[in-house]
């Protein structure tokens, strides 16, 4: 999804979404961005999958105990 920064208001950036509607994003998420900039927002599928695997491993260890015995 691409958004266009319309303006900044205090700690927020007012952005135009692809459908023409407006939304607020925390300005701290857009370091160095200026009015008129086009920002792409995307989901990182590979990193999401990696983190899900990590969480599953941590949960399994917590249930089984550190020595592997449950």
C-alpha positions in Angstrom: 0.0 0.0 0.0 1.3 3.4 -0.8 0.3 6.6 1.0 1.1 10.2 0.3 2.0 12.5 3.1 -0.4 15.5 3.0 0.9 17.3 6.0 2.1 17.0 9.6 0.0 17.9 12.6 1.9 17.8 15.9 3.0 14.2 16.4 1.0 12.9 13.4 1.3 12.7 9.7 -1.9 13.1 7.7 -1.7 10.8 4.8 -3.8 10.1 1.8 -4.6 6.4 1.2 -4.9 4.8 -2.2 -8.7 5.1 -2.1 -8.4 8.8 -1.5 -9.4 8.7 2.1 -7.2 10.3 4.8 -5.6 8.7 7.9 -3.2 9.6 10.7 0.1 7.9 11.2 2.5 8.6 14.1 5.2 10.9 12.6 7.9 9.0 14.4 7.2 6.1 12.0 8.3 8.3 9.1 11.7 9.7 10.0 13.1 12.1 7.4 9.8 12.1 5.4 8.3 15.4 4.2 5.0 16.6 2.8 4.4 15.2 -0.6 6.5 12.1 -0.1 5.1 8.8 -1.2 5.6 6.1 1.5 5.1 2.4 0.9 3.7 0.2 3.7 4.1 -3.5 3.3 4.0 -6.7 5.2 7.3 -8.6 5.4 6.0 -12.2 5.0 9.4 -13.8 5.5 10.1 -11.9 8.8 6.6 -12.6 10.0 7.1 -16.4 9.4 10.5 -16.3 11.1 9.0 -14.6 14.2 6.1 -17.1 14.3 8.5 -20.0 14.3 10.6 -18.4 17.0 7.5 -17.8 19.2 6.4 -21.5 18.7 9.8 -22.7 19.7 9.8 -20.5 22.8 6.3 -21.7 23.8 7.4 -25.3 23.3 10.4 -24.8 25.5 8.4 -23.1 28.2 5.9 -26.0 28.3 8.6 -28.8 28.2 11.0 -27.0 30.5 14.6 -26.2 29.7 15.8 -29.8 30.1 13.3 -31.0 27.5 11.2 -32.9 29.9 7.6 -32.0 30.2 
